[in-house]
């Protein structure tokens, strides 16, 4: 289900921006001890000529495929 949503978000971004790929990040738990604990999925488009510094503390994967 989560992967289906990530795929849909990628499609929607690709339909409105020129992208070279995506970085997908996962964060499990809360850095501020929030309750209830939760997980986050970050979808960051890579656009031509733009340099993005990805935040530390998140597990990043190359979502180009």
C-alpha positions as CSV (number, residue, x, y, z in Angstrom):
1,X,0.0,0.0,0.0
2,X,2.8,2.5,0.9
3,X,4.7,1.6,-2.3
4,X,1.5,2.2,-4.4
5,X,1.2,5.7,-2.8
6,X,4.8,6.5,-3.5
7,X,4.4,5.4,-7.1
8,X,1.3,7.6,-7.5
9,X,3.1,10.6,-6.0
10,X,6.0,10.0,-8.4
11,X,3.6,9.9,-11.3
12,X,1.9,13.1,-10.3
13,X,5.2,15.0,-9.8
14,X,6.5,13.7,-13.1
15,X,3.4,15.0,-14.9
16,X,4.0,18.5,-13.6
17,X,7.8,18.8,-13.4
18,X,10.8,17.8,-15.5
19,X,12.6,15.4,-13.3
20,X,15.7,13.3,-13.6
21,X,14.8,10.9,-10.9
22,X,13.8,10.7,-7.2
23,X,15.3,10.2,-3.8
24,X,13.1,8.2,-1.5
25,X,13.8,8.5,2.2
26,X,12.4,6.5,5.2
27,X,12.2,7.6,8.7
28,X,10.9,5.2,11.4
29,X,10.1,6.6,14.8
30,X,10.2,10.2,16.0
31,X,13.2,12.4,16.6
32,X,11.3,14.3,19.2
33,X,9.7,11.3,21.1
34,X,6.3,12.1,19.8
35,X,3.5,9.8,20.7
36,X,2.3,7.8,18.9
37,X,5.4,6.7,17.1
38,X,5.1,7.0,13.3
39,X,7.0,6.4,10.1
40,X,7.6,8.9,7.3
41,X,8.3,8.4,3.6
42,X,10.0,11.4,1.8
43,X,9.7,11.7,-2.0
44,X,12.2,14.2,-3.3
45,X,12.3,14.9,-7.0
46,X,15.7,15.6,-8.7
47,X,15.3,18.3,-11.2
48,X,17.9,19.2,-13.9
49,X,20.6,21.6,-12.6
50,X,19.2,21.7,-9.0
51,X,21.4,20.5,-6.1
52,X,19.5,19.2,-3.1
53,X,21.1,18.5,0.2
54,X,19.3,15.5,1.7
55,X,18.9,15.7,5.5
56,X,20.9,13.3,7.7
57,X,19.2,10.8,9.9
58,X,17.0,9.4,7.1
59,X,17.6,6.2,5.1
60,X,17.8,7.4,1.5
61,X,17.5,5.2,-1.6
62,X,17.7,6.1,-5.3
63,X,14.2,5.9,-6.7
64,X,15.2,6.4,-10.3
65,X,13.7,3.1,-11.6
